[in-house]
Amino acid sequence: MKTFPIIRVVTKILIPYILLFAFYVQFHGDYGPGGGFQAGVIFAAALILYGLVFGLESVKRVAPPVVIEKLMALGVLVYGMTGVLTLFAWR
């Protein structure tokens, strides 16, 4: 996509707004529809758009695979600990 400067510029302008909307959906989930899954899909869509326009190597610089793997492990840990803590806190 190096030959399409308009797409590259529009993508650079849109990505921050897409990420901001993902955070809005995440934190607005208490008051209306939305939540973690929807926010994660929107956030991932922003990374996919970035990868489609700028290439896989650019995505690896922005979000290194090591960091992504650690965040996935942290997500599983938080998910599991939520269930375990709920078992112990239940009366």
PyMOL Python script that loads the backbone (N, CA, C, O; Angstrom):
from pymol import cmd

cmd.read_pdbstr("""\
ATOM      1  N   MET A   1       0.821  -1.201   0.000  1.00  0.00           N
ATOM      2  CA  MET A   1       0.000   0.000   0.000  1.00  0.00           C
ATOM      3  C   MET A   1       0.861   1.261   0.000  1.00  0.00           C
ATOM      4  O   MET A   1       0.363   2.353   0.273  1.00  0.00           O
ATOM      5  N   LYS A   2       2.131   1.115  -0.300  1.00  0.00           N
ATOM      6  CA  LYS A   2       3.002   2.283  -0.298  1.00  0.00           C
ATOM      7  C   LYS A   2       2.657   3.248  -1.420  1.00  0.00           C
ATOM      8  O   LYS A   2       3.054   4.413  -1.378  1.00  0.00           O
ATOM      9  N   THR A   3       1.929   2.783  -2.415  1.00  0.00           N
ATOM     10  CA  THR A   3       1.594   3.655  -3.534  1.00  0.00           C
ATOM     11  C   THR A   3       0.273   4.386  -3.334  1.00  0.00           C
ATOM     12  O   THR A   3      -0.167   5.119  -4.220  1.00  0.00           O
ATOM     13  N   PHE A   4      -0.367   4.196  -2.175  1.00  0.00           N
ATOM     14  CA  PHE A   4      -1.643   4.840  -1.906  1.00  0.00           C
ATOM     15  C   PHE A   4      -1.515   5.762  -0.697  1.00  0.00           C
ATOM     16  O   PHE A   4      -1.897   5.387   0.412  1.00  0.00           O
ATOM     17  N   PRO A   5      -0.981   6.965  -0.903  1.00  0.00           N
ATOM     18  CA  PRO A   5      -0.750   7.848   0.249  1.00  0.00           C
ATOM     19  C   PRO A   5      -2.034   8.310   0.930  1.00  0.00           C
ATOM     20  O   PRO A   5      -2.027   8.569   2.133  1.00  0.00           O
ATOM     21  N   ILE A   6      -3.124   8.419   0.196  1.00  0.00           N
ATOM     22  CA  ILE A   6      -4.378   8.873   0.807  1.00  0.00           C
ATOM     23  C   ILE A   6      -4.872   7.838   1.818  1.00  0.00           C
ATOM     24  O   ILE A   6      -5.310   8.195   2.912  1.00  0.00           O
ATOM     25  N   ILE A   7      -4.801   6.561   1.452  1.00  0.00           N
ATOM     26  CA  ILE A   7      -5.232   5.504   2.377  1.00  0.00           C
ATOM     27  C   ILE A   7      -4.348   5.496   3.617  1.00  0.00           C
ATOM     28  O   ILE A   7      -4.841   5.303   4.728  1.00  0.00           O
ATOM     29  N   ARG A   8      -3.048   5.705   3.438  1.00  0.00           N
ATOM     30  CA  ARG A   8      -2.134   5.717   4.581  1.00  0.00           C
ATOM     31  C   ARG A   8      -2.430   6.887   5.514  1.00  0.00           C
ATOM     32  O   ARG A   8      -2.432   6.717   6.734  1.00  0.00           O
ATOM     33  N   VAL A   9      -2.677   8.055   4.965  1.00  0.00           N
ATOM     34  CA  VAL A   9      -2.961   9.235   5.792  1.00  0.00           C
ATOM     35  C   VAL A   9      -4.297   9.083   6.506  1.00  0.00           C
ATOM     36  O   VAL A   9      -4.402   9.380   7.696  1.00  0.00           O
ATOM     37  N   VAL A  10      -5.315   8.624   5.792  1.00  0.00           N
ATOM     38  CA  VAL A  10      -6.633   8.442   6.416  1.00  0.00           C
ATOM     39  C   VAL A  10      -6.556   7.396   7.523  1.00  0.00           C
ATOM     40  O   VAL A  10      -7.193   7.550   8.566  1.00  0.00           O
ATOM     41  N   THR A  11      -5.790   6.345   7.308  1.00  0.00           N
ATOM     42  CA  THR A  11      -5.636   5.319   8.343  1.00  0.00           C
ATOM     43  C   THR A  11      -4.942   5.887   9.570  1.00  0.00           C
ATOM     44  O   THR A  11      -5.353   5.605  10.696  1.00  0.00           O
ATOM     45  N   LYS A  12      -3.899   6.682   9.371  1.00  0.00           N
ATOM     46  CA  LYS A  12      -3.213   7.298  10.510  1.00  0.00           C
ATOM     47  C   LYS A  12      -4.136   8.235  11.280  1.00  0.00           C
ATOM     48  O   LYS A  12      -3.997   8.386  12.494  1.00  0.00           O
ATOM     49  N   ILE A  13      -5.066   8.856  10.588  1.00  0.00           N
ATOM     50  CA  ILE A  13      -6.021   9.740  11.267  1.00  0.00           C
ATOM     51  C   ILE A  13      -7.083   8.927  11.994  1.00  0.00           C
ATOM     52  O   ILE A  13      -7.479   9.290  13.102  1.00  0.00           O
ATOM     53  N   LEU A  14      -7.552   7.836  11.396  1.00  0.00           N
ATOM     54  CA  LEU A  14      -8.658   7.060  11.971  1.00  0.00           C
ATOM     55  C   LEU A  14      -8.267   6.154  13.137  1.00  0.00           C
ATOM     56  O   LEU A  14      -9.073   5.945  14.045  1.00  0.00           O
ATOM     57  N   ILE A  15      -7.065   5.620  13.132  1.00  0.00           N
ATOM     58  CA  ILE A  15      -6.683   4.627  14.151  1.00  0.00           C
ATOM     59  C   ILE A  15      -6.840   5.167  15.574  1.00  0.00           C
ATOM     60  O   ILE A  15      -7.397   4.453  16.409  1.00  0.00           O
ATOM     61  N   PRO A  16      -6.389   6.369  15.903  1.00  0.00           N
ATOM     62  CA  PRO A  16      -6.597   6.837  17.286  1.00  0.00           C
ATOM     63  C   PRO A  16      -8.071   6.919  17.671  1.00  0.00           C
ATOM     64  O   PRO A  16      -8.424   6.628  18.814  1.00  0.00           O
ATOM     65  N   TYR A  17      -8.924   7.303  16.748  1.00  0.00           N
ATOM     66  CA  TYR A  17     -10.356   7.383  17.046  1.00  0.00           C
ATOM     67  C   TYR A  17     -10.967   5.987  17.220  1.00  0.00           C
ATOM     68  O   TYR A  17     -11.854   5.796  18.051  1.00  0.00           O
ATOM     69  N   ILE A  18     -10.498   5.029  16.447  1.00  0.00           N
ATOM     70  CA  ILE A  18     -10.985   3.656  16.605  1.00  0.00           C
ATOM     71  C   ILE A  18     -10.588   3.117  17.977  1.00  0.00           C
ATOM     72  O   ILE A  18     -11.397   2.488  18.658  1.00  0.00           O
ATOM     73  N   LEU A  19      -9.342   3.363  18.380  1.00  0.00           N
ATOM     74  CA  LEU A  19      -8.887   2.905  19.694  1.00  0.00           C
ATOM     75  C   LEU A  19      -9.634   3.617  20.816  1.00  0.00           C
ATOM     76  O   LEU A  19      -9.981   2.998  21.822  1.00  0.00           O
ATOM     77  N   LEU A  20      -9.880   4.897  20.652  1.00  0.00           N
ATOM     78  CA  LEU A  20     -10.643   5.648  21.651  1.00  0.00           C
ATOM     79  C   LEU A  20     -12.063   5.099  21.761  1.00  0.00           C
ATOM     80  O   LEU A  20     -12.603   4.994  22.862  1.00  0.00           O
ATOM     81  N   PHE A  21     -12.665   4.753  20.640  1.00  0.00           N
ATOM     82  CA  PHE A  21     -14.003   4.165  20.665  1.00  0.00           C
ATOM     83  C   PHE A  21     -13.986   2.802  21.357  1.00  0.00           C
ATOM     84  O   PHE A  21     -14.935   2.450  22.058  1.00  0.00           O
ATOM     85  N   ALA A  22     -12.915   2.036  21.162  1.00  0.00           N
ATOM     86  CA  ALA A  22     -12.799   0.744  21.852  1.00  0.00           C
ATOM     87  C   ALA A  22     -12.767   0.947  23.364  1.00  0.00           C
ATOM     88  O   ALA A  22     -13.417   0.207  24.103  1.00  0.00           O
ATOM     89  N   PHE A  23     -12.020   1.938  23.824  1.00  0.00           N
ATOM     90  CA  PHE A  23     -11.993   2.218  25.261  1.00  0.00           C
ATOM     91  C   PHE A  23     -13.345   2.708  25.757  1.00  0.00           C
ATOM     92  O   PHE A  23     -13.757   2.370  26.867  1.00  0.00           O
ATOM     93  N   TYR A  24     -14.037   3.498  24.952  1.00  0.00           N
ATOM     94  CA  TYR A  24     -15.375   3.953  25.323  1.00  0.00           C
ATOM     95  C   TYR A  24     -16.322   2.763  25.488  1.00  0.00           C
ATOM     96  O   TYR A  24     -17.067   2.691  26.465  1.00  0.00           O
ATOM     97  N   VAL A  25     -16.293   1.844  24.546  1.00  0.00           N
ATOM     98  CA  VAL A  25     -17.159   0.664  24.627  1.00  0.00           C
ATOM     99  C   VAL A  25     -16.803  -0.161  25.864  1.00  0.00           C
ATOM    100  O   VAL A  25     -17.687  -0.688  26.541  1.00  0.00           O
ATOM    101  N   GLN A  26     -15.513  -0.269  26.153  1.00  0.00           N
ATOM    102  CA  GLN A  26     -15.075  -1.038  27.320  1.00  0.00           C
ATOM    103  C   GLN A  26     -15.622  -0.435  28.614  1.00  0.00           C
ATOM    104  O   GLN A  26     -16.187  -1.151  29.441  1.00  0.00           O
ATOM    105  N   PHE A  27     -15.461   0.850  28.790  1.00  0.00           N
ATOM    106  CA  PHE A  27     -15.826   1.467  30.062  1.00  0.00           C
ATOM    107  C   PHE A  27     -17.294   1.848  30.137  1.00  0.00           C
ATOM    108  O   PHE A  27     -17.802   2.115  31.226  1.00  0.00           O
ATOM    109  N   HIS A  28     -17.981   1.881  29.014  1.00  0.00           N
ATOM    110  CA  HIS A  28     -19.408   2.183  29.019  1.00  0.00           C
ATOM    111  C   HIS A  28     -20.237   0.917  29.195  1.00  0.00           C
ATOM    112  O   HIS A  28     -21.462   0.995  29.286  1.00  0.00           O
ATOM    113  N   GLY A  29     -19.602  -0.233  29.245  1.00  0.00           N
ATOM    114  CA  GLY A  29     -20.308  -1.508  29.373  1.00  0.00           C
ATOM    115  C   GLY A  29     -21.124  -1.626  30.644  1.00  0.00           C
ATOM    116  O   GLY A  29     -22.061  -2.422  30.702  1.00  0.00           O
ATOM    117  N   ASP A  30     -20.787  -0.843  31.672  1.00  0.00           N
ATOM    118  CA  ASP A  30     -21.569  -0.873  32.912  1.00  0.00           C
ATOM    119  C   ASP A  30     -22.922  -0.199  32.756  1.00  0.00           C
ATOM    120  O   ASP A  30     -23.865  -0.526  33.476  1.00  0.00           O
ATOM    121  N   TYR A  31     -23.024   0.728  31.835  1.00  0.00           N
ATOM    122  CA  TYR A  31     -24.231   1.543  31.714  1.00  0.00           C
ATOM    123  C   TYR A  31     -25.077   1.216  30.497  1.00  0.00           C
ATOM    124  O   TYR A  31     -26.210   1.690  30.399  1.00  0.00           O
ATOM    125  N   GLY A  32     -24.582   0.447  29.596  1.00  0.00           N
ATOM    126  CA  GLY A  32     -25.320   0.123  28.379  1.00  0.00           C
ATOM    127  C   GLY A  32     -24.697  -1.084  27.705  1.00  0.00           C
ATOM    128  O   GLY A  32     -23.840  -1.747  28.289  1.00  0.00           O
ATOM    129  N   PRO A  33     -25.119  -1.377  26.479  1.00  0.00           N
ATOM    130  CA  PRO A  33     -24.547  -2.521  25.776  1.00  0.00           C
ATOM    131  C   PRO A  33     -23.068  -2.296  25.478  1.00  0.00           C
ATOM    132  O   PRO A  33     -22.632  -1.177  25.210  1.00  0.00           O
ATOM    133  N   GLY A  34     -22.345  -3.339  25.531  1.00  0.00           N
ATOM    134  CA  GLY A  34     -20.916  -3.250  25.269  1.00  0.00           C
ATOM    135  C   GLY A  34     -20.151  -3.916  26.387  1.00  0.00           C
ATOM    136  O   GLY A  34     -20.742  -4.394  27.355  1.00  0.00           O
ATOM    137  N   GLY A  35     -18.887  -3.948  26.262  1.00  0.00           N
ATOM    138  CA  GLY A  35     -18.065  -4.557  27.284  1.00  0.00           C
ATOM    139  C   GLY A  35     -16.759  -5.044  26.721  1.00  0.00           C
ATOM    140  O   GLY A  35     -16.282  -4.559  25.695  1.00  0.00           O
ATOM    141  N   GLY A  36     -16.189  -6.009  27.405  1.00  0.00           N
ATOM    142  CA  GLY A  36     -14.850  -6.469  27.080  1.00  0.00           C
ATOM    143  C   GLY A  36     -14.710  -7.101  25.712  1.00  0.00           C
ATOM    144  O   GLY A  36     -13.780  -6.774  24.974  1.00  0.00           O
ATOM    145  N   PHE A  37     -15.611  -7.997  25.360  1.00  0.00           N
ATOM    146  CA  PHE A  37     -15.472  -8.685  24.077  1.00  0.00           C
ATOM    147  C   PHE A  37     -15.597  -7.705  22.914  1.00  0.00           C
ATOM    148  O   PHE A  37     -14.785  -7.718  21.990  1.00  0.00           O
ATOM    149  N   GLN A  38     -16.615  -6.861  22.968  1.00  0.00           N
ATOM    150  CA  GLN A  38     -16.827  -5.908  21.878  1.00  0.00           C
ATOM    151  C   GLN A  38     -15.652  -4.939  21.768  1.00  0.00           C
ATOM    152  O   GLN A  38     -15.204  -4.615  20.668  1.00  0.00           O
ATOM    153  N   ALA A  39     -15.163  -4.484  22.909  1.00  0.00           N
ATOM    154  CA  ALA A  39     -14.024  -3.561  22.890  1.00  0.00           C
ATOM    155  C   ALA A  39     -12.779  -4.248  22.334  1.00  0.00           C
ATOM    156  O   ALA A  39     -12.010  -3.636  21.592  1.00  0.00           O
ATOM    157  N   GLY A  40     -12.581  -5.506  22.687  1.00  0.00           N
ATOM    158  CA  GLY A  40     -11.436  -6.243  22.166  1.00  0.00           C
ATOM    159  C   GLY A  40     -11.502  -6.429  20.662  1.00  0.00           C
ATOM    160  O   GLY A  40     -10.484  -6.353  19.973  1.00  0.00           O
ATOM    161  N   VAL A  41     -12.696  -6.673  20.158  1.00  0.00           N
ATOM    162  CA  VAL A  41     -12.866  -6.831  18.708  1.00  0.00           C
ATOM    163  C   VAL A  41     -12.569  -5.517  17.991  1.00  0.00           C
ATOM    164  O   VAL A  41     -11.915  -5.516  16.948  1.00  0.00           O
ATOM    165  N   ILE A  42     -13.040  -4.411  18.535  1.00  0.00           N
ATOM    166  CA  ILE A  42     -12.784  -3.102  17.919  1.00  0.00           C
ATOM    167  C   ILE A  42     -11.294  -2.780  17.961  1.00  0.00           C
ATOM    168  O   ILE A  42     -10.728  -2.304  16.978  1.00  0.00           O
ATOM    169  N   PHE A  43     -10.660  -3.043  19.109  1.00  0.00           N
ATOM    170  CA  PHE A  43      -9.223  -2.797  19.253  1.00  0.00           C
ATOM    171  C   PHE A  43      -8.426  -3.649  18.265  1.00  0.00           C
ATOM    172  O   PHE A  43      -7.496  -3.158  17.624  1.00  0.00           O
ATOM    173  N   ALA A  44      -8.791  -4.923  18.144  1.00  0.00           N
ATOM    174  CA  ALA A  44      -8.108  -5.812  17.205  1.00  0.00           C
ATOM    175  C   ALA A  44      -8.341  -5.373  15.763  1.00  0.00           C
ATOM    176  O   ALA A  44      -7.448  -5.494  14.924  1.00  0.00           O
ATOM    177  N   ALA A  45      -9.535  -4.863  15.474  1.00  0.00           N
ATOM    178  CA  ALA A  45      -9.813  -4.375  14.121  1.00  0.00           C
ATOM    179  C   ALA A  45      -8.900  -3.207  13.770  1.00  0.00           C
ATOM    180  O   ALA A  45      -8.477  -3.072  12.622  1.00  0.00           O
ATOM    181  N   ALA A  46      -8.596  -2.366  14.750  1.00  0.00           N
ATOM    182  CA  ALA A  46      -7.671  -1.258  14.506  1.00  0.00           C
ATOM    183  C   ALA A  46      -6.279  -1.787  14.176  1.00  0.00           C
ATOM    184  O   ALA A  46      -5.623  -1.281  13.265  1.00  0.00           O
ATOM    185  N   LEU A  47      -5.824  -2.804  14.912  1.00  0.00           N
ATOM    186  CA  LEU A  47      -4.512  -3.387  14.615  1.00  0.00           C
ATOM    187  C   LEU A  47      -4.502  -4.077  13.251  1.00  0.00           C
ATOM    188  O   LEU A  47      -3.507  -4.014  12.528  1.00  0.00           O
ATOM    189  N   ILE A  48      -5.595  -4.726  12.905  1.00  0.00           N
ATOM    190  CA  ILE A  48      -5.682  -5.385  11.600  1.00  0.00           C
ATOM    191  C   ILE A  48      -5.663  -4.352  10.477  1.00  0.00           C
ATOM    192  O   ILE A  48      -4.989  -4.548   9.466  1.00  0.00           O
ATOM    193  N   LEU A  49      -6.393  -3.261  10.648  1.00  0.00           N
ATOM    194  CA  LEU A  49      -6.372  -2.186   9.652  1.00  0.00           C
ATOM    195  C   LEU A  49      -4.962  -1.640   9.490  1.00  0.00           C
ATOM    196  O   LEU A  49      -4.492  -1.426   8.373  1.00  0.00           O
ATOM    197  N   TYR A  50      -4.291  -1.416  10.616  1.00  0.00           N
ATOM    198  CA  TYR A  50      -2.908  -0.929  10.573  1.00  0.00           C
ATOM    199  C   TYR A  50      -2.014  -1.914   9.820  1.00  0.00           C
ATOM    200  O   TYR A  50      -1.170  -1.510   9.020  1.00  0.00           O
ATOM    201  N   GLY A  51      -2.206  -3.197  10.079  1.00  0.00           N
ATOM    202  CA  GLY A  51      -1.408  -4.210   9.397  1.00  0.00           C
ATOM    203  C   GLY A  51      -1.690  -4.289   7.909  1.00  0.00           C
ATOM    204  O   GLY A  51      -0.774  -4.482   7.109  1.00  0.00           O
ATOM    205  N   LEU A  52      -2.954  -4.141   7.532  1.00  0.00           N
ATOM    206  CA  LEU A  52      -3.300  -4.192   6.109  1.00  0.00           C
ATOM    207  C   LEU A  52      -2.702  -3.024   5.341  1.00  0.00           C
ATOM    208  O   LEU A  52      -2.279  -3.177   4.196  1.00  0.00           O
ATOM    209  N   VAL A  53      -2.669  -1.861   5.972  1.00  0.00           N
ATOM    210  CA  VAL A  53      -2.199  -0.673   5.265  1.00  0.00           C
ATOM    211  C   VAL A  53      -0.676  -0.543   5.324  1.00  0.00           C
ATOM    212  O   VAL A  53      -0.048  -0.212   4.318  1.00  0.00           O
ATOM    213  N   PHE A  54      -0.075  -0.798   6.487  1.00  0.00           N
ATOM    214  CA  PHE A  54       1.352  -0.532   6.661  1.00  0.00           C
ATOM    215  C   PHE A  54       2.227  -1.783   6.651  1.00  0.00           C
ATOM    216  O   PHE A  54       3.453  -1.669   6.626  1.00  0.00           O
ATOM    217  N   GLY A  55       1.635  -2.960   6.670  1.00  0.00           N
ATOM    218  CA  GLY A  55       2.412  -4.192   6.605  1.00  0.00           C
ATOM    219  C   GLY A  55       2.617  -4.835   7.967  1.00  0.00           C
ATOM    220  O   GLY A  55       2.487  -4.194   9.010  1.00  0.00           O
ATOM    221  N   LEU A  56       2.941  -6.119   7.926  1.00  0.00           N
ATOM    222  CA  LEU A  56       3.093  -6.914   9.143  1.00  0.00           C
ATOM    223  C   LEU A  56       4.280  -6.459   9.983  1.00  0.00           C
ATOM    224  O   LEU A  56       4.211  -6.476  11.212  1.00  0.00           O
ATOM    225  N   GLU A  57       5.346  -6.059   9.346  1.00  0.00           N
ATOM    226  CA  GLU A  57       6.528  -5.614  10.097  1.00  0.00           C
ATOM    227  C   GLU A  57       6.224  -4.365  10.916  1.00  0.00           C
ATOM    228  O   GLU A  57       6.738  -4.213  12.024  1.00  0.00           O
ATOM    229  N   SER A  58       5.401  -3.477  10.388  1.00  0.00           N
ATOM    230  CA  SER A  58       5.011  -2.283  11.152  1.00  0.00           C
ATOM    231  C   SER A  58       4.184  -2.661  12.372  1.00  0.00           C
ATOM    232  O   SER A  58       4.337  -2.064  13.438  1.00  0.00           O
ATOM    233  N   VAL A  59       3.316  -3.642  12.221  1.00  0.00           N
ATOM    234  CA  VAL A  59       2.503  -4.094  13.360  1.00  0.00           C
ATOM    235  C   VAL A  59       3.402  -4.725  14.415  1.00  0.00           C
ATOM    236  O   VAL A  59       3.188  -4.528  15.611  1.00  0.00           O
ATOM    237  N   LYS A  60       4.400  -5.478  13.983  1.00  0.00           N
ATOM    238  CA  LYS A  60       5.317  -6.102  14.941  1.00  0.00           C
ATOM    239  C   LYS A  60       6.128  -5.057  15.701  1.00  0.00           C
ATOM    240  O   LYS A  60       6.513  -5.294  16.846  1.00  0.00           O
ATOM    241  N   ARG A  61       6.394  -3.906  15.085  1.00  0.00           N
ATOM    242  CA  ARG A  61       7.078  -2.832  15.799  1.00  0.00           C
ATOM    243  C   ARG A  61       6.154  -2.148  16.789  1.00  0.00           C
ATOM    244  O   ARG A  61       6.580  -1.780  17.884  1.00  0.00           O
ATOM    245  N   VAL A  62       4.889  -1.972  16.413  1.00  0.00           N
ATOM    246  CA  VAL A  62       3.921  -1.306  17.292  1.00  0.00           C
ATOM    247  C   VAL A  62       3.508  -2.224  18.435  1.00  0.00           C
ATOM    248  O   VAL A  62       3.437  -1.790  19.585  1.00  0.00           O
ATOM    249  N   ALA A  63       3.236  -3.481  18.128  1.00  0.00           N
ATOM    250  CA  ALA A  63       2.803  -4.461  19.131  1.00  0.00           C
ATOM    251  C   ALA A  63       3.671  -5.708  18.981  1.00  0.00           C
ATOM    252  O   ALA A  63       3.313  -6.629  18.247  1.00  0.00           O
ATOM    253  N   PRO A  64       4.812  -5.741  19.673  1.00  0.00           N
ATOM    254  CA  PRO A  64       5.706  -6.898  19.542  1.00  0.00           C
ATOM    255  C   PRO A  64       5.022  -8.193  19.977  1.00  0.00           C
ATOM    256  O   PRO A  64       4.233  -8.189  20.922  1.00  0.00           O
ATOM    257  N   PRO A  65       5.317  -9.294  19.296  1.00  0.00           N
ATOM    258  CA  PRO A  65       4.679 -10.572  19.640  1.00  0.00           C
ATOM    259  C   PRO A  65       4.891 -10.995  21.095  1.00  0.00           C
ATOM    260  O   PRO A  65       4.016 -11.626  21.689  1.00  0.00           O
ATOM    261  N   VAL A  66       6.042 -10.652  21.671  1.00  0.00           N
ATOM    262  CA  VAL A  66       6.305 -11.011  23.073  1.00  0.00           C
ATOM    263  C   VAL A  66       5.308 -10.311  23.990  1.00  0.00           C
ATOM    264  O   VAL A  66       4.794 -10.913  24.933  1.00  0.00           O
ATOM    265  N   VAL A  67       5.039  -9.051  23.714  1.00  0.00           N
ATOM    266  CA  VAL A  67       4.079  -8.295  24.528  1.00  0.00           C
ATOM    267  C   VAL A  67       2.676  -8.863  24.353  1.00  0.00           C
ATOM    268  O   VAL A  67       1.936  -8.993  25.329  1.00  0.00           O
ATOM    269  N   ILE A  68       2.308  -9.199  23.140  1.00  0.00           N
ATOM    270  CA  ILE A  68       0.985  -9.765  22.880  1.00  0.00           C
ATOM    271  C   ILE A  68       0.819 -11.087  23.622  1.00  0.00           C
ATOM    272  O   ILE A  68      -0.235 -11.343  24.205  1.00  0.00           O
ATOM    273  N   GLU A  69       1.852 -11.930  23.605  1.00  0.00           N
ATOM    274  CA  GLU A  69       1.775 -13.214  24.316  1.00  0.00           C
ATOM    275  C   GLU A  69       1.617 -13.009  25.817  1.00  0.00           C
ATOM    276  O   GLU A  69       0.845 -13.721  26.460  1.00  0.00           O
ATOM    277  N   LYS A  70       2.338 -12.045  26.382  1.00  0.00           N
ATOM    278  CA  LYS A  70       2.223 -11.775  27.823  1.00  0.00           C
ATOM    279  C   LYS A  70       0.849 -11.215  28.170  1.00  0.00           C
ATOM    280  O   LYS A  70       0.294 -11.542  29.219  1.00  0.00           O
ATOM    281  N   LEU A  71       0.300 -10.380  27.305  1.00  0.00           N
ATOM    282  CA  LEU A  71      -1.040  -9.846  27.553  1.00  0.00           C
ATOM    283  C   LEU A  71      -2.098 -10.938  27.456  1.00  0.00           C
ATOM    284  O   LEU A  71      -3.072 -10.928  28.209  1.00  0.00           O
ATOM    285  N   MET A  72      -1.913 -11.885  26.528  1.00  0.00           N
ATOM    286  CA  MET A  72      -2.857 -13.003  26.445  1.00  0.00           C
ATOM    287  C   MET A  72      -2.809 -13.845  27.713  1.00  0.00           C
ATOM    288  O   MET A  72      -3.848 -14.245  28.238  1.00  0.00           O
ATOM    289  N   ALA A  73      -1.603 -14.113  28.204  1.00  0.00           N
ATOM    290  CA  ALA A  73      -1.471 -14.886  29.444  1.00  0.00           C
ATOM    291  C   ALA A  73      -2.076 -14.130  30.620  1.00  0.00           C
ATOM    292  O   ALA A  73      -2.718 -14.736  31.478  1.00  0.00           O
ATOM    293  N   LEU A  74      -1.882 -12.832  30.671  1.00  0.00           N
ATOM    294  CA  LEU A  74      -2.473 -12.023  31.737  1.00  0.00           C
ATOM    295  C   LEU A  74      -3.993 -12.060  31.667  1.00  0.00           C
ATOM    296  O   LEU A  74      -4.657 -12.129  32.701  1.00  0.00           O
ATOM    297  N   GLY A  75      -4.546 -12.016  30.475  1.00  0.00           N
ATOM    298  CA  GLY A  75      -5.999 -12.088  30.318  1.00  0.00           C
ATOM    299  C   GLY A  75      -6.568 -13.394  30.825  1.00  0.00           C
ATOM    300  O   GLY A  75      -7.598 -13.408  31.499  1.00  0.00           O
ATOM    301  N   VAL A  76      -5.900 -14.498  30.505  1.00  0.00           N
ATOM    302  CA  VAL A  76      -6.351 -15.806  30.993  1.00  0.00           C
ATOM    303  C   VAL A  76      -6.238 -15.865  32.511  1.00  0.00           C
ATOM    304  O   VAL A  76      -7.120 -16.406  33.178  1.00  0.00           O
ATOM    305  N   LEU A  77      -5.162 -15.314  33.062  1.00  0.00           N
ATOM    306  CA  LEU A  77      -4.973 -15.302  34.511  1.00  0.00           C
ATOM    307  C   LEU A  77      -6.061 -14.484  35.206  1.00  0.00           C
ATOM    308  O   LEU A  77      -6.620 -14.928  36.210  1.00  0.00           O
ATOM    309  N   VAL A  78      -6.363 -13.309  34.690  1.00  0.00           N
ATOM    310  CA  VAL A  78      -7.417 -12.475  35.281  1.00  0.00           C
ATOM    311  C   VAL A  78      -8.764 -13.184  35.188  1.00  0.00           C
ATOM    312  O   VAL A  78      -9.540 -13.167  36.144  1.00  0.00           O
ATOM    313  N   TYR A  79      -9.046 -13.804  34.055  1.00  0.00           N
ATOM    314  CA  TYR A  79     -10.298 -14.537  33.870  1.00  0.00           C
ATOM    315  C   TYR A  79     -10.413 -15.673  34.885  1.00  0.00           C
ATOM    316  O   TYR A  79     -11.456 -15.849  35.515  1.00  0.00           O
ATOM    317  N   GLY A  80      -9.347 -16.430  35.036  1.00  0.00           N
ATOM    318  CA  GLY A  80      -9.364 -17.543  35.984  1.00  0.00           C
ATOM    319  C   GLY A  80      -9.450 -17.084  37.427  1.00  0.00           C
ATOM    320  O   GLY A  80     -10.194 -17.658  38.223  1.00  0.00           O
ATOM    321  N   MET A  81      -8.693 -16.055  37.767  1.00  0.00           N
ATOM    322  CA  MET A  81      -8.702 -15.559  39.146  1.00  0.00           C
ATOM    323  C   MET A  81     -10.052 -14.954  39.515  1.00  0.00           C
ATOM    324  O   MET A  81     -10.452 -15.009  40.677  1.00  0.00           O
ATOM    325  N   THR A  82     -10.752 -14.384  38.556  1.00  0.00           N
ATOM    326  CA  THR A  82     -12.088 -13.865  38.831  1.00  0.00           C
ATOM    327  C   THR A  82     -13.004 -14.991  39.287  1.00  0.00           C
ATOM    328  O   THR A  82     -13.767 -14.825  40.239  1.00  0.00           O
ATOM    329  N   GLY A  83     -12.936 -16.115  38.626  1.00  0.00           N
ATOM    330  CA  GLY A  83     -13.754 -17.262  39.023  1.00  0.00           C
ATOM    331  C   GLY A  83     -13.350 -17.827  40.369  1.00  0.00           C
ATOM    332  O   GLY A  83     -14.209 -18.148  41.190  1.00  0.00           O
ATOM    333  N   VAL A  84     -12.050 -17.952  40.606  1.00  0.00           N
ATOM    334  CA  VAL A  84     -11.572 -18.516  41.871  1.00  0.00           C
ATOM    335  C   VAL A  84     -11.924 -17.596  43.035  1.00  0.00           C
ATOM    336  O   VAL A  84     -12.398 -18.063  44.070  1.00  0.00           O
ATOM    337  N   LEU A  85     -11.699 -16.312  42.878  1.00  0.00           N
ATOM    338  CA  LEU A  85     -12.029 -15.369  43.953  1.00  0.00           C
ATOM    339  C   LEU A  85     -13.522 -15.319  44.217  1.00  0.00           C
ATOM    340  O   LEU A  85     -13.945 -15.142  45.360  1.00  0.00           O
ATOM    341  N   THR A  86     -14.315 -15.473  43.187  1.00  0.00           N
ATOM    342  CA  THR A  86     -15.766 -15.503  43.370  1.00  0.00           C
ATOM    343  C   THR A  86     -16.182 -16.733  44.174  1.00  0.00           C
ATOM    344  O   THR A  86     -17.094 -16.652  44.996  1.00  0.00           O
ATOM    345  N   LEU A  87     -15.531 -17.854  43.948  1.00  0.00           N
ATOM    346  CA  LEU A  87     -15.837 -19.061  44.724  1.00  0.00           C
ATOM    347  C   LEU A  87     -15.549 -18.855  46.206  1.00  0.00           C
ATOM    348  O   LEU A  87     -16.328 -19.289  47.054  1.00  0.00           O
ATOM    349  N   PHE A  88     -14.443 -18.202  46.522  1.00  0.00           N
ATOM    350  CA  PHE A  88     -14.079 -18.002  47.920  1.00  0.00           C
ATOM    351  C   PHE A  88     -14.882 -16.886  48.581  1.00  0.00           C
ATOM    352  O   PHE A  88     -15.102 -16.926  49.791  1.00  0.00           O
ATOM    353  N   ALA A  89     -15.318 -15.902  47.821  1.00  0.00           N
ATOM    354  CA  ALA A  89     -16.050 -14.770  48.392  1.00  0.00           C
ATOM    355  C   ALA A  89     -17.547 -15.042  48.501  1.00  0.00           C
ATOM    356  O   ALA A  89     -18.262 -14.285  49.157  1.00  0.00           O
ATOM    357  N   TRP A  90     -18.031 -16.104  47.873  1.00  0.00           N
ATOM    358  CA  TRP A  90     -19.462 -16.393  47.876  1.00  0.00           C
ATOM    359  C   TRP A  90     -19.886 -16.917  49.240  1.00  0.00           C
ATOM    360  O   TRP A  90     -19.165 -17.708  49.847  1.00  0.00           O
ATOM    361  N   ARG A  91     -21.051 -16.484  49.731  1.00  0.00           N
ATOM    362  CA  ARG A  91     -21.511 -16.901  51.070  1.00  0.00           C
ATOM    363  C   ARG A  91     -22.579 -17.920  50.961  1.00  0.00           C
ATOM    364  O   ARG A  91     -23.089 -18.390  51.978  1.00  0.00           O
TER     365      ARG A  91
END
""", "prot")
cmd.dss("prot")
cmd.show_as("cartoon", "prot")
cmd.util.cbc("prot")
cmd.orient("prot")
